[in-house]
Amino acid sequence: MNDWRSAWVAALDDLEADIAQVEELLRTDQFVRDTPPADPWTPPEGMGPLPLDLRPRADRILARQIAAAEGIARAMAVNRRQAAMTSRIELFDSGAAPPAYLDRAM
């Protein structure tokens, strides 16, 4: 295997590992709590063009990245809805007793 192809295989391995980590975080609902700051990927210097036989793999990785980005957007929308709902919940922090209900049927 030549160095050019090996470099691309290693780069695609790194991308696959990154997207697998994001997919796992989305599956386990730990995204917000466990996600490290973004570290954008850039191809290593001097790699040259992507070998044609690796194009299908690169396309699959790109499709997974797009799906993960959509999953992140959905998770953020759900989070915003939950935050809006919890902001409407009245908290009894004034020190007063919470309302009590009395059954007058007796």
URSULVEN-V543618 format. One record per backbone hydrogen bond with DSSP energy under -0.5 kcal/mol. CO is the residue of the C=O (numbers start at 1). NH is the residue of the N-H. E is the energy in kcal/mol with one decimal. If there is no record, write none. Layout:
co:CO nh:NH e:E
co:CO nh:NH e:E
This chain:
co:2 nh:6 e:-2.4
co:3 nh:7 e:-2.4
co:4 nh:8 e:-1.6
co:5 nh:9 e:-2.6
co:6 nh:10 e:-2.4
co:7 nh:11 e:-2.2
co:8 nh:12 e:-2.7
co:9 nh:13 e:-2.3
co:10 nh:14 e:-2.1
co:11 nh:15 e:-2.1
co:12 nh:16 e:-2.7
co:13 nh:17 e:-2.2
co:14 nh:18 e:-2.2
co:15 nh:19 e:-2.5
co:16 nh:20 e:-2.2
co:17 nh:21 e:-1.8
co:18 nh:22 e:-1.9
co:19 nh:23 e:-2.7
co:20 nh:24 e:-2.2
co:21 nh:25 e:-2.2
co:22 nh:26 e:-2.3
co:23 nh:27 e:-2.1
co:24 nh:28 e:-1.9
co:25 nh:30 e:-1.7
co:25 nh:31 e:-0.7
co:26 nh:29 e:-0.7
co:30 nh:34 e:-2.8
co:31 nh:35 e:-1.5
co:44 nh:47 e:-1.0
co:51 nh:54 e:-1.8
co:52 nh:55 e:-1.2
co:54 nh:58 e:-2.4
co:55 nh:59 e:-2.7
co:56 nh:60 e:-2.1
co:57 nh:61 e:-2.3
co:58 nh:62 e:-2.3
co:59 nh:63 e:-2.3
co:60 nh:64 e:-2.2
co:61 nh:65 e:-2.4
co:62 nh:66 e:-2.4
co:63 nh:67 e:-2.3
co:64 nh:68 e:-2.5
co:65 nh:69 e:-2.3
co:66 nh:70 e:-2.1
co:67 nh:71 e:-2.2
co:68 nh:72 e:-2.5
co:69 nh:73 e:-2.2
co:70 nh:74 e:-2.3
co:71 nh:75 e:-2.5
co:72 nh:76 e:-2.4
co:73 nh:77 e:-2.0
co:74 nh:78 e:-2.5
co:75 nh:79 e:-2.2
co:76 nh:80 e:-2.4
co:77 nh:81 e:-2.2
co:78 nh:82 e:-2.6
co:79 nh:83 e:-2.6
co:80 nh:84 e:-2.4
co:81 nh:85 e:-2.2
co:82 nh:86 e:-2.6
co:83 nh:87 e:-1.7
co:84 nh:88 e:-0.7
co:85 nh:88 e:-1.1
co:86 nh:89 e:-0.9
co:91 nh:93 e:-1.3
co:102 nh:104 e:-0.8
co:103 nh:106 e:-0.6
